Amino acid sequence: MVPSATVYAGYTFVMPRSSDDPFASCSDRHGTGSEKWDRYADRDVIPVWVADMDFSAPAEVLAAIHDRVDHGVFGYTHEPPGFRESLAAHLLRRHEWQVDPARIVATPGVVTGLAITARLLAEADDEILTFAPVYPPFLTLPGLAGRRCVRVPLLQHAAEWAIDFAALEAAISPKSKLLWLCHPHNPTGTVFRTDDLVRLADLTHRHGITVVSDEIWSDLLLDEDHGGPEHVPFASLDHPAARAAITLVAPSKTWNLAGLGCAAAILPDAALGRRWRIAGGGLVPMVNPLGYAAAIAAWEHGDAWRRRLIDLLRHHRGLVQDAVAAIPGLSCVPADATYLAWIDCRASGVADPQAACEAAGLGPSDGRDFGAPGFIRLNVACPTDRLVEVLARLKRAFS
Ligand SMILES: Cc1ncc(COP(=O)(O)O)c(C=O)c1O
């Protein structure tokens, strides 16, 4: 291991690095149709908005994709042998959650899965509850399905974001049919603890509300190997609300596979699978064969790479915390999970933080899209030297 040092704002950060470090550099994504990089294609703006990483997928995943390509035939494909079993084994290994593979259905995206639940489990004008701020599709998809989104604000404390159970209870009406839980939570990075999940289970059960838990970030917990919180799948609780819940997962965040369109829903029972497909209404395509190959390889062989990634992300979280602390008017509750930093800029005196960042050469996600004007979200999944430049530009934006 060769230690490498980065200097930012007077601090020196040392990161152990070896020559085979998969996160030391990354390919140029210009010209690949990258949503993230194309937004600012002609400007000196570093994109740190949409949640994909700038790293190549692990070698084991690339090899599995190559193997599938070598087969040469790409006809209509449903869940190939091993897909459901490989996910079930992953959930057991990672989260001690025993899932009958028959309850798993593939879906091309977690967002698609959310949209299906709106149509499957709620009627026109029914309400879908969610905690805000939140990943934008949670706010927009209910309306697109003719359902109503009811936002319940999270409580912001200095050291954590928390569920406001009184506000949740007050928001519930006879029309409330679903609670869309984002767990771990995007954008705050909060991992909800078991006590909170049980309270949620009690409350939703009492009101006949089905929980749909988006757990796409559940393999990127930053502190679980250091005594920090672990991810408890909502549906793994021993509770009737958990047995009725739907869980959405994907390998896409953890192993950077979003463009391959492969996710999965874990349904309360196998019979719901048929209705699930019908609710797609002919609009939802089958998952593509390369997505399946990549997902299976990631779940089965991706753990060593995942752990190294988490080491890097913890380091990056520290860099962001130090940088934010040194900029007057900015604050950020450290994330338990994800590669996101949710920064409160409201005390900075800068009226439009997004515009200020872009003027300083930085392209974060705008808090307004998450229901939180005055915030920005940074994606820190890039090589460390790029992150150091990102943080220098952040400082410039608020100077
Ligand atoms: C909470 C959450 N759910 C879903 C998605 C997107 O999932 P997919 O690409 O599988 O639709 C994201 C992407 O950032 C996310 O953060």
The ligand as a Tripos MOL2 file, in Angstrom:
@<TRIPOS>MOLECULE
LIG
   16    16     1     0     0
SMALL
NO_CHARGES

@<TRIPOS>ATOM
      1 C1        -34.0270    6.1270   -3.3470 C.3       1 LIG1
      2 C2        -33.8580    5.8210   -4.7990 C.ar      1 LIG1
      3 N1        -34.7400    5.0150   -5.3910 N.ar      1 LIG1
      4 C3        -34.6320    4.7100   -6.6980 C.ar      1 LIG1
      5 C4        -33.6110    5.2360   -7.4540 C.ar      1 LIG1
      6 C5        -33.5260    4.9140   -8.9070 C.3       1 LIG1
      7 O1        -33.6970    3.5500   -9.1070 O.3       1 LIG1
      8 P1        -33.8280    2.9620  -10.5530 P.3       1 LIG1
      9 O2        -32.7300    3.5390  -11.3830 O.co2     1 LIG1
     10 O3        -33.6980    1.4830  -10.3310 O.co2     1 LIG1
     11 O4        -35.1790    3.3290  -11.0610 O.co2     1 LIG1
     12 C6        -32.6690    6.0840   -6.8830 C.ar      1 LIG1
     13 C7        -31.6090    6.6850   -7.6700 C.2       1 LIG1
     14 O5        -30.8840    7.5220   -7.2400 O.2       1 LIG1
     15 C8        -32.7940    6.3680   -5.5100 C.ar      1 LIG1
     16 O6        -31.9280    7.1650   -4.8920 O.3       1 LIG1
@<TRIPOS>BOND
     1     1     2 1
     2     2     3 ar
     3     2    15 ar
     4     3     4 ar
     5     4     5 ar
     6     5     6 1
     7     5    12 ar
     8     6     7 1
     9     7     8 1
    10     8     9 2
    11     8    10 1
    12     8    11 1
    13    12    13 1
    14    12    15 ar
    15    13    14 2
    16    15    16 1
@<TRIPOS>SUBSTRUCTURE
     1 LIG1         1 GROUP 0 **** ****
